[in-house]
Amino acid sequence: MSTRKESQLMILVIPVALVLLMLTAFTISLMAPQEDLKSKYSYKDFESAKKCRSCHPGIYEQWSQAMMSQAYTHNWDEVEYFDLAVPHAKAKPEIKDVVDGCNGCHTPIAFMGSGQFPPPRPSEKSMANESVSCEVCHLIQAAQSDPPFNFSYLIKPGMTKYAGRTPSVESPAHKIVTNEFFRTTEFCGNCHNEKNPWGVWVKSTQLEWKEGPYALAGVVCQDCHMPKGGPFLNALMASPYDDSRLHLFHGAHDPGKVRGTIELRIQPDIREAEPTEDIIFTVALFNQKTGHKFPTGSVEDRIAWLQVEATDAKGKVYHLNVDNKGFDGEEFTISGDYLAYQDMGVPLGISEFKGVQRDGIPSGNRIFRIPYFDPEGRMTMMQWNTAKLGVDYRIGPRETKVEKFTFRVPNDAAAGEMKVRAVLNYQLLVKPVADFLKVQPSESEIMEVNEHTTYVTILP
């Protein structure tokens, strides 16, 4: 009996030991010795993405159309860095290291290899324009912090490249080492989490995922932003894979990705009403598509807003204002005629700058955002100058927000069928800021996320 019990115990112990060993190995890879990579190398230590194209043309073309290839050259990123962050660091030298750190995620090769801060502007066509290139991701060995944030990656340039799967052939150009770290969300968190000098998580996409239902279900960032597809030829000398990780990286800048993110439904409490009678419209917004909050990422810049309009039988349009819920900070989630972003006056050299319009959309709409506040308590979109965050009124993964709009039928509303449309809109950058800083119009274009329509009858 004793021998049998010992055998049974060993059967239980061995799998547990293996699990502990695997977890230990992962922890070691995640918590590699801290290494300051700023200016540690030189440009010549890294390859250009164009060289990778010679063997990986399909992947190169996918990457070249993604924001990864434009992280440094993209117009708004250039304006924000060179017109706001860099001059702000000149005005306040104590934030220079923080501003230099922007390059750690927007152009890691320049951060590690240029020795020049700021790096040359995109128009000078330096290697900084590589942005987040093949070399950046495929040289990463681990994260140096837990949780990962602020370019916490461990990178060593050389002819050894890392990948998430075992290659089908041996590359003639470089060595390939399989690294399980590529299959984790911590890999993405190296740059998609950011903590600023005040200890504020100004970007937290990977952390949002970790706290949500998709983490429990084992659905990782790569499943949505690098979906599997095939047959696809990763390299010219290899055979096609049926389950290649496509290097699409589609996200906030892709209207096709944004469209349908939130399901939307509107219904009235009554179907017939007379002039001066109240109709309460209820709108349900369900985040059925993202594993993180919506919006996410650079949410100091971004807003999503719900707009409801009624059109009577003669075509007259009425705008409906959202009902107040009464929570703390709600005033920042309802659009209005307010000025904000006054701290931009420091880097722009404008004394007593009054700011620009906060929202740039019709008043009375519900905004899904998280406001950022500077040390003086003013709303800001300069994340490096954010001392605290306001109410987080974004839509979490698999969360439903319910909004109500009480509409008193106007005396002049035409009798007959009234159409009531709810639409959720999204902008990457608040338009008044984009216009003021002369950012290209595409950055403040309105993307329609979803819409729904219902009807009521107005009695004579």
PAVEX-927975 format. One record per residue (C-alpha): residue number from 1; x, y, z. Coordinates in steps of 0.1 Angstrom, whole numbers. Each point is the difference from the previous one (the first is absolute). Layout:
BEGIN
+-----+-------+-------+-------+
:   i :     u :     v :     w :
+-----+-------+-------+-------+
: NUM :     X :     Y :     Z :
...
+-----+-------+-------+-------+
***
This chain:
BEGIN
+-----+-------+-------+-------+
:   i :     u :     v :     w :
+-----+-------+-------+-------+
:   1 :     0 :     0 :     0 :
:   2 :    28 :    24 :     9 :
:   3 :    17 :    -6 :   -34 :
:   4 :   -33 :     6 :   -19 :
:   5 :    -6 :    33 :    19 :
:   6 :    36 :    11 :    -7 :
:   7 :    -6 :    -7 :   -37 :
:   8 :   -32 :    19 :    -1 :
:   9 :    16 :    29 :    18 :
:  10 :    28 :     0 :   -26 :
:  11 :   -25 :     1 :   -28 :
:  12 :   -15 :    31 :    16 :
:  13 :    33 :    17 :     8 :
:  14 :    17 :    -4 :   -34 :
:  15 :   -26 :    21 :   -19 :
:  16 :    -1 :    26 :    27 :
:  17 :    38 :     2 :    -1 :
:  18 :     0 :     4 :   -38 :
:  19 :   -26 :    28 :     3 :
:  20 :    21 :    18 :    26 :
:  21 :    31 :    -5 :   -21 :
:  22 :   -17 :    15 :   -31 :
:  23 :   -13 :    30 :    21 :
:  24 :    35 :     5 :    14 :
:  25 :    15 :     0 :   -35 :
:  26 :   -26 :    25 :   -11 :
:  27 :     6 :    22 :    30 :
:  28 :    38 :    -1 :    -7 :
:  29 :    -6 :    11 :   -36 :
:  30 :   -23 :    27 :    11 :
:  31 :    23 :    14 :    27 :
:  32 :    33 :     0 :   -19 :
:  33 :    27 :    22 :    16 :
:  34 :    -8 :    37 :    -5 :
:  35 :    20 :    15 :   -29 :
:  36 :    -2 :    37 :   -10 :
:  37 :    -1 :    -2 :   -38 :
:  38 :     0 :    38 :    -7 :
:  39 :    28 :     7 :   -24 :
:  40 :    16 :   -34 :     8 :
:  41 :     5 :    -9 :   -37 :
:  42 :     4 :    17 :   -33 :
:  43 :   -21 :     0 :   -32 :
:  44 :    24 :   -23 :   -17 :
:  45 :    -9 :   -27 :    25 :
:  46 :   -35 :    -3 :   -15 :
:  47 :   -13 :   -11 :   -34 :
:  48 :   -25 :    20 :   -20 :
:  49 :   -35 :   -15 :    -6 :
:  50 :     7 :     3 :   -37 :
:  51 :    27 :   -26 :     3 :
:  52 :   -25 :   -23 :    17 :
:  53 :   -23 :     5 :   -30 :
:  54 :    23 :   -20 :   -23 :
:  55 :    -9 :   -32 :    18 :
:  56 :   -33 :    10 :    17 :
:  57 :   -19 :    21 :   -27 :
:  58 :   -35 :    -9 :    12 :
:  59 :     6 :     8 :    36 :
:  60 :    19 :    32 :   -10 :
:  61 :   -30 :    12 :   -20 :
:  62 :   -24 :    -6 :    28 :
:  63 :    23 :    18 :    25 :
:  64 :     5 :    29 :   -23 :
:  65 :   -37 :     7 :    -1 :
:  66 :    -4 :    -2 :    38 :
:  67 :     6 :    27 :    26 :
:  68 :    30 :   -19 :    12 :
:  69 :    19 :    12 :   -30 :
:  70 :   -12 :    36 :     7 :
:  71 :     5 :     3 :    37 :
:  72 :    26 :    27 :    -5 :
:  73 :   -10 :    15 :   -34 :
:  74 :   -37 :     3 :     6 :
:  75 :   -11 :    37 :    -2 :
:  76 :   -17 :     3 :    34 :
:  77 :    29 :   -18 :    17 :
:  78 :    25 :    23 :   -16 :
:  79 :   -20 :    31 :    10 :
:  80 :    -5 :   -12 :    35 :
:  81 :    37 :    -9 :     5 :
:  82 :    17 :    29 :   -18 :
:  83 :   -25 :    28 :     6 :
:  84 :   -11 :    -9 :    35 :
:  85 :    22 :   -25 :    18 :
:  86 :    35 :    12 :   -11 :
:  87 :    -6 :    37 :     6 :
:  88 :   -17 :    -9 :    33 :
:  89 :    32 :   -18 :    11 :
:  90 :    20 :    31 :    -9 :
:  91 :   -23 :    22 :    21 :
:  92 :     1 :   -26 :    28 :
:  93 :    34 :   -19 :    -1 :
:  94 :   -11 :   -23 :    28 :
:  95 :   -23 :   -19 :   -25 :
:  96 :    26 :    -5 :   -27 :
:  97 :     7 :   -36 :     8 :
:  98 :   -37 :    -7 :    -1 :
:  99 :    -4 :    17 :   -34 :
: 100 :    31 :   -19 :   -13 :
: 101 :   -18 :   -31 :    11 :
: 102 :   -28 :     6 :   -25 :
: 103 :    25 :   -14 :   -26 :
: 104 :     3 :   -32 :    20 :
: 105 :   -33 :   -12 :   -15 :
: 106 :    -5 :    23 :   -31 :
: 107 :    35 :    -7 :   -14 :
: 108 :    19 :   -25 :    21 :
: 109 :    29 :    -2 :   -24 :
: 110 :     6 :    37 :     3 :
: 111 :    -4 :    -2 :    38 :
: 112 :    26 :   -27 :     2 :
: 113 :    22 :     9 :   -29 :
: 114 :     0 :    37 :    -9 :
: 115 :    15 :    16 :    30 :
: 116 :   -20 :    31 :   -11 :
: 117 :   -30 :    14 :    18 :
: 118 :   -22 :    11 :   -16 :
: 119 :     8 :   -22 :   -30 :
: 120 :    -2 :    16 :   -34 :
: 121 :   -35 :    10 :   -13 :
: 122 :   -16 :   -25 :   -23 :
: 123 :     7 :    22 :   -30 :
: 124 :    37 :    -6 :     5 :
: 125 :    -6 :   -37 :    -8 :
: 126 :    23 :   -14 :    27 :
: 127 :    -2 :   -35 :    14 :
: 128 :   -23 :    14 :    27 :
: 129 :   -27 :    -3 :   -27 :
: 130 :     2 :   -38 :     4 :
: 131 :   -25 :     6 :    28 :
: 132 :   -10 :   -34 :    15 :
: 133 :    17 :   -22 :   -25 :
: 134 :     8 :   -37 :    -5 :
: 135 :    33 :     3 :    20 :
: 136 :   -18 :    16 :    30 :
: 137 :   -24 :   -28 :     6 :
: 138 :    20 :   -30 :   -12 :
: 139 :    30 :    10 :    22 :
: 140 :   -21 :     1 :    32 :
: 141 :    10 :   -27 :    25 :
: 142 :   -21 :     9 :    31 :
: 143 :   -16 :    28 :    20 :
: 144 :    21 :    16 :    27 :
: 145 :   -29 :     9 :    23 :
: 146 :   -32 :   -15 :    13 :
: 147 :   -24 :    14 :   -11 :
: 148 :    18 :    10 :   -32 :
: 149 :    -1 :    37 :    -9 :
: 150 :    20 :    29 :   -14 :
: 151 :    22 :   -19 :   -25 :
: 152 :     9 :   -27 :    26 :
: 153 :    11 :   -24 :   -28 :
: 154 :    34 :   -17 :     1 :
: 155 :    16 :     3 :   -34 :
: 156 :    34 :   -11 :   -12 :
: 157 :     8 :     6 :   -37 :
: 158 :    16 :   -27 :   -20 :
: 159 :    -6 :   -28 :   -24 :
: 160 :   -22 :   -19 :    24 :
: 161 :   -37 :     8 :    -6 :
: 162 :   -28 :   -12 :    22 :
: 163 :   -35 :   -13 :    -9 :
: 164 :   -30 :   -16 :    15 :
: 165 :     1 :   -32 :   -21 :
: 166 :    27 :   -25 :   -11 :
: 167 :     9 :     8 :   -37 :
: 168 :    -6 :   -27 :   -26 :
: 169 :    34 :     7 :   -16 :
: 170 :    34 :    14 :    10 :
: 171 :     5 :    36 :   -10 :
: 172 :    31 :     8 :   -20 :
: 173 :     0 :    36 :    13 :
: 174 :    -3 :    -4 :    37 :
: 175 :    -5 :   -24 :    29 :
: 176 :   -36 :    -5 :    12 :
: 177 :    -7 :    -8 :    36 :
: 178 :   -35 :    -8 :    13 :
: 179 :   -11 :    21 :    29 :
: 180 :   -32 :    -6 :    19 :
: 181 :     0 :    36 :    11 :
: 182 :   -13 :     9 :   -35 :
: 183 :   -33 :   -18 :     9 :
: 184 :    -6 :    22 :    31 :
: 185 :   -18 :    33 :     4 :
: 186 :    30 :    12 :    20 :
: 187 :    18 :     2 :   -33 :
: 188 :   -25 :    27 :   -11 :
: 189 :    -1 :    16 :    34 :
: 190 :    36 :    11 :    -4 :
: 191 :   -13 :    30 :   -19 :
: 192 :   -38 :    -2 :     4 :
: 193 :     3 :     8 :    37 :
: 194 :    14 :    34 :    10 :
: 195 :     6 :    15 :    34 :
: 196 :     9 :    37 :     2 :
: 197 :    22 :    19 :    25 :
: 198 :   -30 :     5 :    23 :
: 199 :    -5 :   -37 :     2 :
: 200 :   -31 :     2 :   -21 :
: 201 :    -9 :   -28 :   -25 :
: 202 :    -5 :    22 :   -30 :
: 203 :    -2 :   -30 :   -23 :
: 204 :   -12 :   -34 :    13 :
: 205 :   -13 :   -21 :   -28 :
: 206 :    17 :   -32 :    11 :
: 207 :   -10 :     6 :    36 :
: 208 :   -36 :     5 :   -10 :
: 209 :     1 :   -33 :   -19 :
: 210 :    15 :   -17 :    31 :
: 211 :   -28 :    12 :    22 :
: 212 :   -27 :   -10 :   -25 :
: 213 :   -19 :   -32 :   -11 :
: 214 :    22 :    -6 :   -30 :
: 215 :    30 :    -7 :    22 :
: 216 :   -20 :   -27 :    18 :
: 217 :   -10 :   -15 :   -33 :
: 218 :    36 :    -1 :   -12 :
: 219 :    -7 :    24 :   -30 :
: 220 :    32 :    20 :    -4 :
: 221 :     8 :    32 :   -19 :
: 222 :    15 :   -19 :   -29 :
: 223 :   -32 :   -19 :    -6 :
: 224 :   -18 :    32 :   -10 :
: 225 :    28 :    23 :   -13 :
: 226 :    21 :   -28 :   -17 :
: 227 :   -27 :   -25 :   -10 :
: 228 :    10 :   -34 :   -13 :
: 229 :    -5 :    -5 :   -38 :
: 230 :    12 :   -20 :   -28 :
: 231 :    13 :   -15 :   -21 :
: 232 :    26 :    28 :     4 :
: 233 :    36 :     1 :    -9 :
: 234 :    20 :    14 :    29 :
: 235 :    33 :    -3 :   -19 :
: 236 :     8 :    -7 :   -36 :
: 237 :    21 :   -31 :     8 :
: 238 :   -26 :   -15 :    23 :
: 239 :   -33 :   -18 :    -6 :
: 240 :   -33 :    19 :     6 :
: 241 :   -16 :    -3 :    34 :
: 242 :   -37 :    -5 :     4 :
: 243 :     1 :    19 :    33 :
: 244 :    25 :    28 :    -5 :
: 245 :    -2 :    30 :    23 :
: 246 :    -8 :    27 :   -24 :
: 247 :    19 :    32 :     7 :
: 248 :   -31 :    23 :    -4 :
: 249 :     1 :    17 :    34 :
: 250 :   -33 :    16 :    -8 :
: 251 :   -14 :    21 :    28 :
: 252 :   -13 :    35 :     9 :
: 253 :    11 :    16 :   -34 :
: 254 :   -18 :   -26 :   -20 :
: 255 :   -36 :     9 :    -7 :
: 256 :    -8 :   -36 :    -8 :
: 257 :    13 :   -11 :    34 :
: 258 :   -19 :    28 :    18 :
: 259 :   -33 :    -6 :   -19 :
: 260 :   -23 :   -22 :    20 :
: 261 :    21 :     0 :    31 :
: 262 :   -30 :    10 :    21 :
: 263 :   -34 :   -14 :    -6 :
: 264 :   -27 :    26 :     2 :
: 265 :   -38 :    -1 :     6 :
: 266 :   -26 :    27 :     7 :
: 267 :   -36 :    -3 :    10 :
: 268 :   -27 :    23 :    14 :
: 269 :   -21 :    -5 :    31 :
: 270 :   -32 :     9 :   -20 :
: 271 :    -7 :    -2 :   -38 :
: 272 :   -26 :    28 :    -2 :
: 273 :     2 :    35 :    15 :
: 274 :   -16 :    34 :    -3 :
: 275 :    19 :    33 :    -1 :
: 276 :    14 :    10 :    35 :
: 277 :    -1 :   -37 :    11 :
: 278 :    33 :   -16 :    11 :
: 279 :    15 :   -31 :   -17 :
: 280 :    29 :   -17 :    16 :
: 281 :    24 :   -16 :   -24 :
: 282 :    23 :   -27 :    14 :
: 283 :    33 :    -8 :   -18 :
: 284 :    20 :   -31 :     8 :
: 285 :    36 :    -2 :   -10 :
: 286 :    17 :   -33 :     2 :
: 287 :    38 :    -5 :    -5 :
: 288 :     0 :   -33 :   -18 :
: 289 :    32 :     2 :   -19 :
: 290 :    30 :    13 :    20 :
: 291 :    20 :   -17 :    27 :
: 292 :     7 :    33 :    16 :
: 293 :   -19 :    32 :     6 :
: 294 :   -14 :    22 :   -28 :
: 295 :    16 :    23 :    -8 :
: 296 :    34 :   -11 :    11 :
: 297 :    37 :    10 :    -6 :
: 298 :     6 :    37 :    -3 :
: 299 :   -33 :     8 :    16 :
: 300 :    11 :    35 :    10 :
: 301 :    -5 :     8 :   -37 :
: 302 :   -30 :   -22 :    -9 :
: 303 :   -37 :     2 :     6 :
: 304 :   -30 :   -21 :    -9 :
: 305 :   -34 :    17 :     3 :
: 306 :   -37 :   -10 :    -2 :
: 307 :   -22 :    24 :   -20 :
: 308 :   -38 :    -4 :    -2 :
: 309 :   -21 :    20 :   -24 :
: 310 :   -37 :    -1 :    -9 :
: 311 :   -14 :     9 :   -34 :
: 312 :   -37 :     7 :    -3 :
: 313 :   -24 :    -7 :   -29 :
: 314 :    10 :    33 :   -17 :
: 315 :    37 :    -5 :     3 :
: 316 :     7 :    23 :    30 :
: 317 :    29 :   -13 :    21 :
: 318 :     1 :     2 :    38 :
: 319 :    31 :    -7 :    20 :
: 320 :    -6 :   -20 :    33 :
: 321 :    21 :     6 :    31 :
: 322 :    11 :   -29 :    21 :
: 323 :   -15 :    -3 :    35 :
: 324 :    24 :     6 :    28 :
: 325 :     9 :   -30 :    23 :
: 326 :    15 :    21 :    28 :
: 327 :    34 :   -18 :     4 :
: 328 :    31 :    19 :    10 :
: 329 :    18 :    16 :   -30 :
: 330 :   -30 :    -5 :   -23 :
: 331 :     5 :    35 :   -14 :
: 332 :    30 :   -12 :   -20 :
: 333 :   -21 :   -27 :   -16 :
: 334 :   -27 :    23 :   -14 :
: 335 :    10 :    23 :   -29 :
: 336 :    -3 :    37 :     4 :
: 337 :    16 :    34 :    -8 :
: 338 :    31 :    -2 :    22 :
: 339 :    37 :    10 :    -4 :
: 340 :    27 :   -24 :     9 :
: 341 :    37 :   -10 :    -8 :
: 342 :    14 :    33 :    13 :
: 343 :    33 :   -17 :     9 :
: 344 :     8 :    -1 :   -37 :
: 345 :     9 :    37 :     4 :
: 346 :    33 :    -9 :    17 :
: 347 :    16 :   -20 :   -29 :
: 348 :   -16 :    23 :   -25 :
: 349 :    13 :    31 :    17 :
: 350 :   -34 :    16 :     4 :
: 351 :    -3 :    18 :    33 :
: 352 :   -34 :    -2 :    18 :
: 353 :   -13 :   -23 :   -27 :
: 354 :   -37 :    -4 :     3 :
: 355 :    -2 :   -34 :   -16 :
: 356 :   -22 :   -14 :   -27 :
: 357 :   -35 :   -15 :    -1 :
: 358 :     0 :   -31 :    21 :
: 359 :   -22 :   -23 :   -20 :
: 360 :    -7 :    14 :   -35 :
: 361 :   -33 :   -18 :    -3 :
: 362 :   -37 :    11 :     6 :
: 363 :    -9 :     6 :    36 :
: 364 :   -19 :   -25 :    20 :
: 365 :    15 :   -32 :   -14 :
: 366 :    13 :   -27 :    23 :
: 367 :    38 :    -4 :    -4 :
: 368 :    18 :   -32 :     9 :
: 369 :    34 :    11 :    11 :
: 370 :    24 :     4 :    29 :
: 371 :    12 :    36 :     6 :
: 372 :    36 :     7 :     8 :
: 373 :     9 :    30 :    23 :
: 374 :    32 :    20 :     2 :
: 375 :    16 :    10 :    34 :
: 376 :   -22 :    31 :     0 :
: 377 :   -32 :   -21 :    -3 :
: 378 :    -7 :    10 :   -37 :
: 379 :    -9 :   -26 :   -26 :
: 380 :    30 :   -10 :   -21 :
: 381 :     9 :   -23 :   -28 :
: 382 :    38 :     1 :     8 :
: 383 :     3 :   -33 :    17 :
: 384 :    35 :     8 :    13 :
: 385 :   -16 :    30 :    18 :
: 386 :   -29 :   -20 :    16 :
: 387 :    -1 :     2 :    37 :
: 388 :   -33 :   -19 :     5 :
: 389 :   -28 :   -17 :   -19 :
: 390 :   -37 :     8 :     2 :
: 391 :   -30 :   -23 :    -2 :
: 392 :     6 :   -30 :   -23 :
: 393 :   -33 :     0 :   -20 :
: 394 :    11 :   -24 :   -28 :
: 395 :   -17 :   -32 :   -10 :
: 396 :    18 :   -31 :    14 :
: 397 :     3 :   -33 :   -18 :
: 398 :   -35 :   -17 :     0 :
: 399 :   -14 :    29 :    20 :
: 400 :   -33 :    16 :    -8 :
: 401 :    -6 :    37 :     6 :
: 402 :   -36 :    12 :     1 :
: 403 :    -8 :    36 :    -8 :
: 404 :   -34 :    18 :     1 :
: 405 :   -12 :    30 :   -20 :
: 406 :   -32 :    17 :    12 :
: 407 :   -16 :    18 :   -29 :
: 408 :   -29 :    24 :     4 :
: 409 :   -18 :     0 :   -33 :
: 410 :     1 :    36 :   -13 :
: 411 :   -32 :    19 :    -7 :
: 412 :    10 :     4 :   -36 :
: 413 :     9 :   -37 :    -6 :
: 414 :   -19 :   -12 :   -31 :
: 415 :   -26 :   -27 :     5 :
: 416 :     9 :   -34 :   -14 :
: 417 :    30 :   -23 :     2 :
: 418 :    31 :    14 :    18 :
: 419 :    33 :   -18 :    -7 :
: 420 :    24 :    -1 :    30 :
: 421 :    36 :    -9 :    -8 :
: 422 :    28 :    -8 :    25 :
: 423 :    36 :     0 :   -14 :
: 424 :    33 :    -7 :    18 :
: 425 :    28 :    21 :   -15 :
: 426 :    37 :    -2 :     6 :
: 427 :    30 :    23 :    -5 :
: 428 :    37 :    -7 :     4 :
: 429 :     6 :    37 :     8 :
: 430 :   -23 :    27 :    13 :
: 431 :    -7 :    22 :   -30 :
: 432 :     7 :    34 :    16 :
: 433 :    34 :   -12 :    10 :
: 434 :     7 :   -14 :   -34 :
: 435 :   -10 :    32 :   -17 :
: 436 :    19 :    22 :    24 :
: 437 :    32 :   -20 :    -4 :
: 438 :    -5 :    -4 :   -38 :
: 439 :    -1 :   -38 :     2 :
: 440 :   -10 :   -17 :   -33 :
: 441 :   -38 :    -2 :    -2 :
: 442 :    -1 :   -38 :    -1 :
: 443 :    10 :    -2 :    36 :
: 444 :   -32 :    17 :    11 :
: 445 :   -24 :   -15 :   -25 :
: 446 :   -31 :   -15 :    16 :
: 447 :    -2 :   -38 :    -1 :
: 448 :   -35 :   -15 :     4 :
: 449 :     2 :   -29 :    24 :
: 450 :   -36 :   -10 :    -1 :
: 451 :   -36 :    13 :    -3 :
: 452 :   -35 :   -10 :     6 :
: 453 :   -34 :    15 :    -8 :
: 454 :   -35 :    -2 :    15 :
: 455 :   -33 :    17 :    -7 :
: 456 :   -28 :    16 :    19 :
: 457 :   -33 :    15 :   -11 :
: 458 :    -7 :    37 :     8 :
: 459 :   -37 :     5 :     4 :
: 460 :   -17 :    32 :   -13 :
+-----+-------+-------+-------+
***
